[in-house]
Amino acid sequence: MQHADLVFTGGAVFTADTVRSRARTVAVKDGRIVAVGGDALDDLVGPKTEIVDLGGRMLLPGFQDAHVHPVWGGLDMLRCDLAEYATADEYLGAIAAYVSAHPDDEWILGGGWQMSAFPGGTPTAALLDTVIPDRPAFFPNRDGHGAWVNSAALRLAGIDRDTPEPADGRIERDADGTPSGTLHEGAMTLVNRLLPEEPLERLTEALLVGQRYLHSFGITAWQDAIVGPYGDAGDPGPAYLRAAADGTLTARVVGAIWWDRTKGLEQIPSLLERRERYRGGRFAATSVKIMQDGVAENFTAAMLEPYGDGHGHFTDNSGISFVPPEILDEAVPLLDAAGFQVHFHAIGDRAVRECLDAVERAIARNGRGDNRHHIAHIQVVHPEDVPRFRELGVAANMQSLWAALEPQMVDLTLPFLGEPRSAWQYPFGDLLRSGAVLAAGSDWSVTTPDPLAAIHVAVNRKAAPGHEEGEYEAFLPEQAIDLATSLTAYTAGSAWVNHLEQTTGTIEVGKFADLAVLDRDPFDGPADEIGATRVLQTFVEGQRVYAAPDA
């Protein structure tokens, strides 16, 4: 056998294979894994072989994020990025500094604020006017389901007390009906349709910024959860094609083409056309993203029973099914027959059920295929629907970082869900025990893309070190999953969802050397330190795409 280009040795190797076996040494030649073994592979080491001494640390397959928005995240980093701040005063200070540094910007754009920083989760235009009085401003919150705008933006969009509520959103208002400055869901479109279009060069720059950031967390592949025109970011598809063509796309990317909820079945031919056009190199848009509901914090997540009023009484609001079930039940079988994977967003128990029902209808009509439909977020799942994931072959796409108590959960969710629904949240343990396929993702830029912070929560049901927002007990600890299962979901599980399992997702001979080196073996320490683990190096096909300064 020829000498290897790269050999990792001297530490633990988590293979994520079917038996989660351990090894000590991995050899790489021409971008592929050529040997996995014990402490020594001396016959593969030659004068030009690079030796990576793990020093007792861990090597594992590169993480794969099954639900992420790298171009949006990159744009946030290029704009007024509020993600590192936590209070209203900090937001205003950061915005004021950005405004001063960008005197010629027609619009002030940014995002990343937390709902928990403001009373009721709804900041006001009057507050934003104190730092941006003369130019329109648009700031989506961290989850992208609401936006903070100033008075100039409301005036420019013609939003006043007489503006009707959109069918798929809500305008937050004062007592007299005057818009107060927060727009929920589809109401954001009233303003973001006026935003200047980002040029391709800017979107490509944002993609590469986002890619570098994801590589720093050991992420080597992902599914971009919205490819298409949406929100304030533009369509990421052309940026992926450009980066794939010029070789700057180092990650493997599946694109989920946006299902326009203002349209119906007539959009399917355009989805087919974009699937053919959005394909090249390491990028292929083979999935369709259907956002079935909103989020619980603004009462747009679709629930089987109405929300409470915070005092133990039901309201008349049970959320919004963005795609009417009668359309969903026709669209999903047609997409399935056309060979699309369907990537659902479902937060509420009604939305989850509607998505499962639509897949069941597709199976009844088309038979069982290999499209690997998956439901992301799965915040509230009715217990009767948990076993249906396995029965229907639908993967559970976990954003496990969210399965912890923090101010937004305590103040804006639990009082309005009530019991028993509050106990049905993020049922990862029940899904695992029922036999469901588990995949994992971050939804960055909604929250950090750090897989190890999310894995920490999956195992402990408490926030990871550095991500705490108060002292809280474990949240529904009976729904915790073990470390090996969580690591496998974030590697092999997401690779399976992405149809990449034949070449990635595990450390096995013949597969691409998409790998990450951690600064420790997380199995060796206490579970409450998992989230302190860092990535030191990231490799794609044996090429180093990230190295920490102290690696």
Buried (B, 14 or more C-beta within 10 A) or exposed (E): EEBBBBBBBBBBBBBBBEEBBEBBBBBBBEBBBBBBBEEEBEEBBEEEBEEBEBEEBBBBBBBBBBBBBBBBBBBBBBBBBBBEBBEBEBBBEBBBEBBEEBEEBEBBBBBBBBBBBBEEBBBBBEBBBEBBEEBBBBBBBBBBBBBBBBBBBBEBBEBEEEBEEBEBBBBBBEEEEBBBBBBBBBBBBBBBEBBEEBEBEBBBBBBBBBBBBBBBBBBBBBBBBBBBEBBBBBBBBBBBBBBBEEEEBBBBBBBBBBBBBEEBEEBBEEBBEBBEEBBBBBBBBBBBBBBBBBBBBBBBBBBBBBBBEEEEEEEEBBBBBBBEBEBBBBBBBBBBBBEBBBBBBBBBBBBBBBBBBBBBBBBEBBEEBEBBBBBBBBBBBBEEBBBBBBBBBBBBBBBBBBBBBBBBBBBBBBBBBBEEBBEBBBBBBBBBBBEBBBBBBBBBBBBBBBBBBBBBBBBBBBBBBEBEBEEBEBBBEEBBBEBEBBBBBBBBBBBBBBBBBEBBBBBBEEBBBBBBBBBBBBBEEEBEBBBBBBBBBBBBBBBBBBBEEEB
